Amino acid sequence: MIRIDDRLYDEAYFSARSAELAAEIGLGAQDTGRYAVCFSETVDWLALFFAIRKAGASVLPIHPGTPYPAARKLAIGAGCDRLFYNSLTAEVLEPSDLLSAEGTLLQMSSGTTGAPKCVARNWTEIDAEIESYVATFREPEDMTPVVACPTTHSYGLICGILVALKRGQTPVIVNTANPKYLLKVLREIDRPLLYSSPAILHTLARLTPAGEQIHATMTSGTLLPDPWFADIRAKSRFMFQQYGCSESGCIAINPDVTSAGDMGFVLPHLIAATGNSAEDAGEIVVSNGDGAPIHTRDLGYRRADGMLVFVSRLDDMINVSGLNVYPKDVEDAVMAMPAVTDAVAFRKADRFAGERVALLFSAEAPVAPQAVREWCSRHLASHQLPMEILQIDAVPRQANGKISRRDVAARHLAGEFNKPIAGAAS
């Protein structure tokens, strides 16, 4: 069974509806089609997903808020031969040489380090991930998963929904980002486990009254800034964290988060190689023992107890006169400043140092850049200090809460953030 907002759909409903949809669109046994699906109604999307999965075909889930031209572009880029865009009448696309007899879950990478690319994972890989996840992560067995994130993304679809169904649980899908409504839902459920984005978790933590806690929270997708982590941890009775990438799915789970950088213990179906200490950090490289190693472009290390610790994105690291600057160190320092609500540090070319740190931040009220600069000088080394500081209305984050520093740097270079905040004098 699956609950979507306030309505409960049982297994019989999805079984009948999936069979009906399979017949209507011509899905056959051992289907080799490659289908892109963008439906505004979650129940319709999931029913079609289950039908495609049962037929052994391939599916590209597209976020329901995607405009038609963008959805079509994604479908073509993923080599899909048909696009279902809020209709069971498919748009037939150009034949692709990517078609294969093996059914896959198709996903577009987040694009935080460049243009998004299509990642295909076969259903056997997905099943292995679910088996490993359920067998290893036992803490939530008596909890009700509340999925307040896109079900078209692997975090919500695989870890939130398919894992719950594997456990025999009834996941609750919440289709609104309204934090007050989400808080209401959580209060109505016995022992809820909330799967959501870091930004939503942080907003909920700030809205939750003193003395009240959310039963359990799961965070994923990006490293939490330390001030956000402290707020969420304080308002969560249990706090979990998982780490993964589009190519491999979930890599590690932390069943008791005490530090934002502690990603978790590597799931047993995977092998992860990286550095052995903070001083000897290395790229996290993952393998399932069969295919080619997956290079995550993340810098990290394994502690003696097996905990996988995240340090930084390799592509985000800033080299100032030969000295490495990790953006999170700068962001954490700035976000500890009273009134500052969010921040992003990124590289900017410099004729003398090669690269320097630039900073965008948001705050509850106008804050003079000089005040931020003075604050940073008391909390950061000289090579970590931002050379350019700009207050903006909101730091641009993706739907999953991630920040693409590459995108921010490009938009900054194009002058997009130059509009001044009233009262924020230099």
C-alpha positions in Angstrom: 0.0 0.0 0.0 1.0 3.6 -0.6 -0.5 6.7 0.8 -0.3 9.8 -1.4 -1.2 12.9 0.6 -4.5 12.0 2.2 -5.5 9.0 0.0 -4.5 5.4 0.5 -4.0 3.2 -2.5 -3.7 -0.6 -1.9 -1.7 -3.2 -3.8 -4.8 -4.3 -5.7 -5.3 -0.8 -7.0 -1.7 -0.5 -8.4 -1.9 -4.0 -9.7 -5.1 -3.4 -11.7 -4.1 0.1 -12.8 -0.6 -1.0 -13.9 -2.1 -3.8 -16.0 -4.6 -1.4 -17.5 -1.9 1.1 -18.4 0.4 -1.7 -19.8 -2.4 -2.8 -22.1 -3.3 0.8 -23.1 0.3 1.7 -24.2 1.1 -1.7 -25.6 3.7 -3.0 -23.0 4.6 -6.6 -23.6 6.6 -9.2 -21.8 10.3 -8.6 -22.0 9.7 -5.2 -23.5 12.8 -3.4 -24.8 11.2 0.0 -25.0 12.9 3.1 -23.5 10.2 5.3 -22.1 10.4 8.8 -20.7 7.5 9.6 -18.3 6.5 13.0 -17.0 3.1 13.0 -15.2 1.8 15.7 -12.9 -0.1 13.1 -10.8 2.1 11.0 -8.6 -0.4 8.0 -8.6 -0.4 7.9 -12.4 3.4 8.1 -12.6 3.9 5.3 -10.1 1.3 3.1 -11.7 3.0 3.5 -15.1 6.4 3.0 -13.4 5.3 -0.3 -11.9 4.0 -1.4 -15.3 7.2 -0.6 -17.1 9.3 -2.2 -14.4 7.2 -5.4 -14.5 7.6 -5.6 -18.3 11.4 -5.3 -17.9 11.6 -2.2 -20.0 13.5 1.0 -19.4 12.1 4.2 -17.9 13.3 7.8 -17.5 11.4 9.5 -14.7 11.0 13.3 -15.3 10.2 15.7 -12.6 6.5 16.7 -12.9 7.3 20.4 -12.9 9.4 20.1 -16.1 8.1 22.1 -19.1 7.4 20.1 -22.2 10.3 21.4 -24.3 12.8 20.6 -21.5 11.1 17.2 -20.9 11.4 16.4 -24.6 15.1 17.4 -24.6 15.8 15.1 -21.6 14.0 12.2 -23.3 16.0 12.6 -26.5 19.2 13.0 -24.5 18.5 9.8 -22.7 17.9 7.9 -26.0 14.2 7.3 -25.2 12.0 6.1 -28.1 8.8 7.4 -26.5 7.7 10.3 -24.3 4.6 10.2 -22.2 4.0 13.8 -21.1 0.8 14.0 -19.0 -0.8 11.7 -21.6 -1.0 8.0 -22.4 -0.7 9.0 -26.1 3.1 8.7 -26.5 5.2 11.0 -28.6 7.4 8.8 -30.8 10.9 10.0 -30.8 13.8 9.3 -33.2 15.2 5.7 -32.9 18.3 5.6 -30.7 21.3 3.3 -30.8 21.2 3.2 -27.0 18.3 0.7 -27.1 19.1 -2.6 -25.5 17.3 -5.8 -24.4 18.2 -5.0 -20.8 15.7 -3.0 -18.8 17.1 0.0 -16.9 16.2 2.9 -14.7 17.4 6.0 -16.5 18.4 9.1 -14.6 20.1 12.3 -15.3 23.0 13.2 -13.1 22.7 16.3 -11.0 25.1 18.3 -13.1 26.8 19.9 -10.1 30.2 19.5 -11.8 29.1 20.0 -15.4 26.4 19.2 -17.9 24.0 16.5 -16.7 24.5 13.1 -18.3 22.2 10.0 -18.6 23.0 7.2 -16.2 21.5 3.7 -16.8 21.2 1.1 -14.0 19.7 -2.2 -14.8 16.9 -3.7 -12.6 19.2 -6.3 -11.2 21.5 -3.5 -9.8 18.5 -1.7 -8.4 17.3 -4.9 -6.7 20.8 -5.5 -5.2 20.8 -2.0 -3.8 17.4 -2.5 -2.2 18.4 -5.9 -0.7 21.6 -4.4 0.7 19.9 -1.3 2.0 17.1 -3.3 3.8 19.5 -5.9 5.3 22.0 -3.3 6.6 19.9 -0.4 7.7 17.6 -2.0 10.3 16.9 1.0 12.5 13.7 2.2 10.7 12.0 -1.2 10.6 9.3 0.1 13.0 9.0 3.6 11.4 6.7 4.9 8.7 8.7 6.5 5.8 7.4 9.9 4.8 8.7 10.8 1.4 8.7 14.6 1.0 11.0 14.7 -2.0 10.6 14.0 -5.7 9.6 10.4 -6.4 11.2 10.8 -9.8 14.6 10.8 -8.2 16.3 7.7 -6.8 16.4 9.1 -3.3 12.6 9.2 -3.1 11.8 6.4 -5.5 14.3 3.7 -4.4 15.2 4.6 -0.9 11.8 6.1 0.1 9.2 4.0 -1.7 10.8 0.7 -3.0 12.7 0.1 0.2 9.5 0.7 2.2 7.5 -1.8 0.0 10.3 -4.3 0.4 10.0 -4.0 4.2 6.2 -4.4 4.0 5.7 -0.8 5.1 3.2 1.8 3.8 5.2 4.9 2.6 3.5 8.2 2.9 4.2 10.6 -0.1 3.7 14.3 0.5 3.4 16.3 -2.7 3.7 19.7 -1.3 6.8 21.6 -0.1 4.7 23.6 2.4 6.6 23.0 5.7 3.6 23.7 7.9 1.5 21.1 6.2 4.4 18.6 6.3 4.8 19.3 10.0 1.1 18.5 10.4 1.5 15.2 8.6 4.5 14.2 10.7 2.5 14.9 13.9 -0.3 12.6 12.7 1.9 9.6 12.0 3.3 7.3 14.6 7.1 7.1 14.5 7.6 8.9 11.1 10.9 8.8 9.2 11.2 11.9 7.0 13.0 11.6 3.7 13.5 15.1 2.4 16.1 17.7 1.2 18.5 19.5 3.5 16.7 22.8 2.9 13.3 21.4 3.8 14.7 19.7 6.9 16.4 22.9 8.0 13.1 24.9 7.5 11.2 22.3 9.5 13.8 22.3 12.3 13.3 26.1 12.6 9.5 25.8 12.6 9.4 22.9 15.2 8.5 24.4 18.6 10.9 24.2 21.5 10.6 20.9 23.3 9.2 19.1 20.3 11.1 16.8 18.0 10.6 15.0 14.7 10.8 11.3 15.3 13.4 10.6 12.6 15.0 12.5 9.7 17.1 11.3 6.7 19.3 13.7 4.8 21.1 13.1 1.5 22.4 14.8 -1.5 24.7 17.4 -0.1 26.9 18.1 2.9 24.9 20.0 5.5 26.4 23.3 6.6 27.4 23.0 10.3 24.7 25.5 11.6 22.0 23.6 9.6 23.2 20.3 11.0 23.1 21.5 14.5 19.5 22.8 14.1 18.3 19.5 12.4 20.1 17.3 14.9 18.6 19.1 17.9 15.1 18.7 16.5 15.4 15.0 15.4 15.1 12.2 17.9 16.9 10.0 15.4 18.9 11.4 12.5 20.2 9.4 9.6 22.3 10.3 6.6 23.0 8.5 3.3 25.6 9.1 0.6 25.5 8.0 -3.0 25.7 9.1 -6.6 23.7 8.6 -9.8 25.9 5.8 -11.2 25.9 3.6 -8.1 22.8 4.5 -6.1 23.2 4.6 -2.3 26.8 3.9 -1.2 26.8 4.4 2.5 24.3 5.0 5.4 25.0 6.5 8.8 22.5 5.2 11.4 23.3 7.8 14.0 24.7 11.1 12.7 26.8 13.1 15.1 28.9 15.1 12.6 27.8 16.4 9.2 30.7 15.0 7.3 30.2 11.4 8.5 28.5 9.9 5.5 28.1 6.4 6.9 29.2 2.8 6.5 29.5 1.4 3.0 26.7 -1.0 2.0 28.0 -4.6 1.7 27.2 -5.0 -2.0 29.7 -2.2 -2.8 33.5 -1.7 -2.4 34.7 1.9 -1.7 38.4 2.9 -2.0 39.6 6.3 -0.6 42.1 7.9 1.8 42.9 6.6 5.3 42.8 9.8 7.2 42.0 13.5 7.1 45.6 14.2 6.2 45.6 11.5 3.5 42.2 12.2 1.9 41.6 10.8 -1.5 38.9 10.5 -4.2 36.1 8.1 -3.2 36.0 5.4 -5.9 33.2 2.8 -5.8 32.8 -0.6 -7.4 30.3 -3.5 -7.2 33.0 -6.0 -8.1 31.7 -6.4 -11.7 31.8 -3.2 -13.7 34.3 -0.5 -14.1 35.1 1.6 -11.0 32.9 4.7 -10.5 34.9 7.8 -9.8 32.7 10.0 -7.6 34.9 13.1 -7.8 34.4 13.4 -4.0 37.3 13.8 -1.6 37.1 11.7 1.5 38.6 9.0 3.8 37.7 6.0 5.9 38.2 6.1 9.6 39.4 3.1 11.5 35.8 2.2 12.5 34.8 2.1 8.8 33.0 5.4 8.7 33.2 7.1 5.3 33.9 10.8 5.8 33.3 13.4 3.2 35.7 16.3 2.8 34.9 18.2 -0.4 34.0 17.9 -4.0 37.3 17.7 -5.9 35.9 20.1 -8.5 34.9 22.6 -5.9 38.3 22.9 -4.2 39.9 26.3 -4.6 43.7 26.6 -5.0 44.9 29.9 -3.6 48.6 30.3 -4.3 49.1 26.5 -3.9 47.0 26.3 -0.8 43.8 24.3 -0.8 40.6 25.9 0.3 37.5 23.8 0.9 34.3 25.9 0.3 32.5 24.3 3.2 35.1 25.7 5.7 34.3 29.2 4.4 30.6 28.7 4.3 30.4 27.3 7.9 32.4 30.3 9.2 30.1 32.8 7.4 26.9 31.0 8.4 27.9 31.1 12.1 27.6 34.9 11.8 24.3 36.2 13.3 21.6 36.9 10.8 23.3 35.0 7.9 21.0 32.2 6.7 22.8 30.6 3.8 26.1 31.0 1.9 28.0 29.6 -1.0 31.8 30.0 -1.6 33.3 29.4 -5.1 36.4 30.0 -7.1 37.2 33.1 -9.0 40.2 33.6 -11.2 42.9 35.9 -9.8 45.9 37.3 -11.7 48.2 37.0 -8.7 47.0 34.0 -6.7 45.6 32.0 -9.6 42.3 31.5 -7.8 40.6 33.3 -4.9 37.5 32.7 -2.9 34.3 34.5 -3.8 31.2 34.5 -1.6 27.5 34.9 -2.0 25.3 34.9 1.1 21.7 35.6 2.2 20.6 37.0 5.5 17.6 38.0 7.5 18.5 41.7 7.1 21.0 43.7 5.1 24.6 43.0 6.2 27.5 45.1 5.0 30.2 43.1 3.1 32.8 44.8 5.3 31.2 43.2 8.4 31.3 39.8 6.8 35.0 40.4 5.8 35.9 41.4 9.4 34.0 38.3 10.8 35.9 36.0 8.4 39.2 37.5 9.3 38.6 36.3 12.9 37.6 32.8 11.9 39.6 31.9 8.8 43.2 31.8 7.6 44.3 34.6 5.2 44.2 32.3 2.1 40.6 31.3 2.9 39.3 34.9 3.1 36.7 35.8 0.3 38.1 38.5 -2.0 34.5 39.3 -3.2 31.4 39.3 -1.0 27.9 39.8 -2.2 24.6 39.6 -0.4 21.7 38.2 -2.5 18.0 37.4 -1.8 18.5 33.6 -1.8 21.4 31.3 -2.5 20.5 29.2 -5.6 20.0 25.6 -4.7 18.7 22.8 -6.9 15.5 20.9 -6.1 17.5 18.3 -4.1 19.2 20.9 -2.0 22.5 20.7 -3.8 24.5 23.8 -4.9 26.2 23.7 -8.2 29.2 25.9 -7.6 30.1 25.7 -11.3 26.7 27.2 -12.1 26.9 29.8 -9.4 30.4 30.9 -10.6 29.1 31.2 -14.3 26.0 33.1 -13.3 28.1 35.4 -11.1 30.6 36.0 -14.0 27.6 36.9 -16.2 26.6 39.6 -13.6 23.3 37.9 -12.6 23.8 38.6 -8.9 24.9 42.2 -9.1 21.5 43.6 -8.1 22.2 45.2 -4.7 20.2 44.4 -1.6 18.6 47.5 -0.1 20.7 48.8 2.8 23.6 46.4 2.2 26.2 49.0 1.5 29.8 48.0 0.7 
